Amino acid sequence: MSFDILRKGWIAAAAMAVALSACDEFERRETGPGGTPLESYTAKQIYERGEYELESNDNEDAAFYFGEVERLYPYSEWAKRALIMQAYAFHEDKAYEEARSAAQRYIDFYPADEDAAYAQYLLALSYYDQIELVGRDQGLTFQALQALRQVIERYPDSEYARSSILKFDLAFDHLAGKEMEVGRYYLKREHYAAAINRFRVVVEDFQTTTHTAEALHRLVESYLSLGLTDEAQTAGAILGYNYQSSEWYEDSYALLTNQGLKPEARGSSWLATIYRQMVRGEWL
């Protein structure tokens, strides 16, 4: 018997094993004790099976049983309870798209229910928990911010509002951090104009984040490298006004004074406009 025939036989056997395993899994889920079809059980019994699987850390099976409650008893009170629990089970299983879908269905079907705030919070979490996985693509971060804002604005008195505010600030800071990362990349390669554009976004759009002081310092670096001393001095002045005790101001001050300059507002650039707004108390 040739190797190719043996190999094909092994592949076929493996495929058959996977298929049988899937059938066993399907039958195990579709029936209760003694092989009784799930349709023979009450909504409460199937719901409790989902709770049991959840407590056993089998989140995938838990989501399945909660889904069966909704499928078999769609207009029951148990179906409503099962839907929010299914969203939770999917989230615990890191099945984020499915969690969002279940949470959104709950919001659509039961917008006035007491658990609607939790459903909105779960939907937001399903975006938020993926932020670190998206690399340079910040689409999910923006969606997390939007969903968290919905919790804060729609349910300001709920127990989830405070947590959403904290997560909103962290996600906002994350976006600023990504702008800084790209800006540093350009600065290191002496693409100063491109770097300035990134640091400007941080200063103008992410003023309340932890990255603003560094962004101003990097602007001092970039503008000095281009010989634009008015802009460099103005960035240094803003940095000194708001972060005089920071290491970033110390570094910027040293860069400026080494060239016979000092931190002060000069010229009429976008930074000068920000400085004037800041002095009037309209910025930061």
Secondary structure, DSSP 8 states (H G I E B T S, - for coil): --HHHHHHHHHHHHHHHHHHHHHHHHHHHHB-GGG-BGGGS-HHHHHHHHHHHHHTT-HHHHHHHHHHHHHHSTTSHHHHHHHHHHHHHHHHTT-HHHHHHHHHHHHHH-TTSTTHHHHHHHHHHHHHTTGGGSTT--HHHHHHHHHHHHHHHH-TTSTTHHHHHHHHHHHHHHHHHHHHHHHHHHHHTT-HHHHHHHHHHHHHH-TTSTTHHHHHHHHHHHHHHTT-HHHHHHHHHHHHHHHTTSHHHHHHHHHHHTTT------SSSHHHHHHHHHHTT---
